[in-house]
Each structure stands twice: as structure tokens, then as C-alpha cells.
């Protein structure tokens, strides 16, 4: 019996292995019975029925395997010979235990009927042989085993049907909920972020603080006739803190808060996105007043009909439903929609009008005070040494967004842990700034011609940056290579005042072009025209762009104050795929001539200045080859020592910035 069960269980394991214990979607599950198809289920039932028959037939198998010491005929003969003392019958097993007069016991297999045995015993007892007959039937477990097998079969059948019905109901529920909104709902969102954790974007915080105050204390505004805004659109470059502002609003509002991404509306099935928009606003109206935050709304709010060959029907239907819910025939009083995007130029105009998005809050790159505030927020959980100045870091990082500054301090902390230091020092801050702005530091080059060429190239940039009157001041120059194919760099300290105001002068642009061509001019001056390398390719591209903008957009050429080209953003399919010329071919020739004259003049000026300061350039190259990095203060001190220029003139740009 045990052997049969082992065979049957092995068969069951093999069947489960064939099925792979997978659901209809191909995923693993710990309930293989829930995934059996009907054909496999019927095979399993048949196996159970066969197993039941095998269990009930087990006594016969045991009978067949018992030891047969005497045959039925030999038993009858021994009774006639008077050798038998006692016979014990077991009708259930179909055998008899025979005890001879010499006390030996034997097993005899009986037939289905054995009247001859009784007749022989009666005759022997009549003759005085005294053969004792006893009937001792063994316990018959066949009936009990049959009941147990039937119950097991019924349990498995009922369990299988329940699993199948349960899985069918789950599939039905998924089909019914396919058009439901996937927005995360918080009765009072506990994001752990408040307005105190958001720095550097005070104007945006102030406008959003008004929205939060309106939700908490609407009487202050309704008393003077103010209406709650329908929507607020956060616009800004990546990393400026738009999503962080959304989390801060959730933490400050104290009202129900729905958050969802624009891409979660769009599906491959037409109508699903519109259904999700309806469901979202239905839930929002039930919990009004509340806030709905849609991140990356440009995924669903792009201009309709702007694609080649027609727009995406699903996206257009979703956008139409969103427009209707925000300001359609039925109002949505008490529901404020706050959305974030870094591509406002591709949004549909109907989405941007007042009544839908009443306010557009520009989340711009932070200035000096903003960067200092952001650094102070992210330095709360950082262990800084006493000689680390957050003010100095803020001055050195113009143009960096809040995410860049947070990454900068995190990189500095990682470098500190790697170097097994107890606190972040200025050395880790410097390396982190270079890593974030330029790239990962690589192994320094060995002394070679390539290293010397790179040294002259970078000293050419740095020397012009120091000597030119309107150029940015030098922060440091290095020939340690960086990731991305950068062999070295001369790093300026951008003019904070000029960046904040957005105003640049013609003199600053001309000096910038001259400084950018300083590396190429140094190579040409020292090694000759035949040894000029392609290391200045990036500089030349930047020079061409600045010079062309001076001619065509800023009116800083002999052509006069004419705007011959307009600034073009990224190509939007169906709208501005083909660039349109703003001038004739004759004007194009004059533009090219003016660009060439500006670049040629600046290149000759760079060669002239470097040739006049050839002796100091050679000295700086030797120092740079030895130290591999020269800080700005040391560089300016060397230049003032070997030239007639006073040190005050060389450091004026630093003091002004």
C-alpha cells in the first residue's frame, strides 16, 4: 500500500512540474491547484478513483504475498490423519492458521468457499480426534478506507471549483476596474516635507502658500470677493523642485490629497484615459475641498492634432475629458489641480487659459541666496567640518538647480566615507563640485607629449581668462583627465550679477570668444600649425554659436540692430518640423562674413596676447606639469609676478563677482 501511494504522489508532483505552477498571466503562484485546466483536473480525478480502487484491493494483495506453508489439500489430508489440533479461520483475509499436534503453526490459503474443511472437522470430532475450530475475523478497513478516499475526492473537487471561481471573479474585477483612476489618495498626506524643507524658490512658495491658506481659511478670501483658483501650473527646468513643492503642499494642506502622474492616464485602449479622468474627479468632488497633483502633465496635455498624420486619439480624448472636468458645463468647486511640467511649450492652449490653470508659477534656477538656503536644508543631516563654508559653495555653483546641489553634498559625503574621514572637508567639497559639473576624476597622465600639449592648451585658456579685462575670473586650471574624454579644463567663476540679471555686454562676449580660442592659439603658437589637435572642437562650436547669435539675434555687428533669426526650441512634430528661413540668400552671405570677421579678430587677439606673455606661459606650463592643478589665486599671483600688470587689476574681476 505504501509503495502505491509513493508512486501516485510522484505522479502528482510530475503533473505539477509540467504545469509549472503558473497563472494564466505567466506568473509563479504558490497555489498550483488554482491553475489546473479542466483536462488536467479530469486526469487528476481519474487517478484518485484508481487510487481508491487500489486501496480497497490492498487486502487481496497482502493475501497474495502471505507465506503458503500448507495447501488446502494438504490440510484436509492432515485432518484425516489426525495431525491437526486447532484451526483458526480468518474469513476477511481468506486464510487459516493451523496448529498441529507437534505445536507447529502453518498458514493455509483458503478458497472462496470451503465446505469440505467443515465436513472433515465434524467427522474428526465425531471420531474422537477433537480438532478445535475457531473463527477470528480481522478488522476490515476497506470500508473505512473507501469512505476516507471518497471524502478526499469530494474535498479536492470542491476545492478546485472554488479556486476556479475565485480566479474568474478576480479577472472580472480587474476588467471592471480597468477604467478606474490609479491616483494615490491621502486623507491627510504625511509626506514628511513641508514648506520649511523647500528653499531657493521663495516666490513659488508664496503663491502656493496662498492656495494652502485658502483651503484652510477660505473666509479670509471670500470676505473680499476672491475666488479659489481652479489650477496652478508649476513650470521649470528639471531639478528645480516642482515635485518637491507638490510634496510640501501635501504636507501643509491638511486636506485630502490625490497624486498621479500624467502617463498613468494614457493606455493603448481608446477611452480608458478619459474614464480614469472622470473617476479621478468624481472621487475628488466627493472629498472636496481637496488637491489633485498631476506630475509631468505634458504626457497627457500635449497639443491636439499636432502629430504627423493626426494626433493620438487616446491622448486627445483624455485631454478633452481633462479640459471638461477642470472647467466644463459642470463646475468642480473645491477641487484645486496643481500640475508640474518642464515642457510648457508643448501644452495645449486650451489647458493654459484662465479658468483651468489660473496661475503659472515659474520655478526657476536659484540665485545666490536661494542656493545658500538649499545647501542649508540639505546640510542638516551632513557632518561638516568647521572650515567648510556654505557661502563659498553657493558662490561657486551658479546655474545649479536644487537637485544638483543636493547631489553635490551627497557626493561629498560619499567621498568622505570612502576616505574614512569623520567629517566633510573642503577637499571633498571641491572634488564633489568638479564631479557634478565636469565629471569623474581619472588617473593622471604620464609625462608625454600629449600631457604637454594639454598643459599648453589649458594654460592658454587660463592666461587669457586672467589677462582679459571683461572675462570671468579663474577658479582653477588642471590637467587631470575627467570622464567623457576631458583631458583637462580651466574653470571660471561665473559672474553672479550678470547671470541673475540676464544681461551680457558685447565686450564680455568678445572676451569670451577670445578666451575660448586661447587653447587653439597656444597650440598653434608653440607647436605650429601642423601639430594643432582636435582638442578645441568643443571650444570652436561654442565660439560659432556665440558669434552667430551676436550677428543674427543681438544686433552686435556691422549689419545693424536686426533680429534675423528667432530662438527655436525643440522640434515639435507637425508644428515646426521644417525650419523657416528669416532672410534671403544675400543676407545669409553677409551673416557668414560677419561671423567670420568676429571669430578671426578674436583669434588674432588671442595669439597676440599669448605671444606677448610667452615667458609667463612657459613658466605656468612647467608649474602645471609639476603640480597638475593650479588654483586661481596662485595663478594670478604668478601672472602678476612675471608681467607688468598690477595684481589689483588681475583680481578685480574676483572682487566684483
PyMOL commands that set and color helices and strands:
alter all, ss='L'
color gray80, all
select helices_A, chain A and resi 2-19+32-35+38-56+58-65+72-80+115-126+142-176+195-197+202-216+219-222+242-253+262-264+272-286+297-299+313-327+344-346+349-352+368-378+390-396+402-418+426-437+449-467+496-501+506-516+518-527+529-531+534-552+585-612+614-627+632-642+647-650+652-656
alter helices_A, ss='H'
color red, helices_A
select strands_A, chain A and resi 84-90+95-100+105-109+132-135+184-186+231-235+256-261+290-295+335-341+359-362+473-478+489-493+629-631
alter strands_A, ss='S'
color yellow, strands_A
deselect
rebuild
show_as cartoon
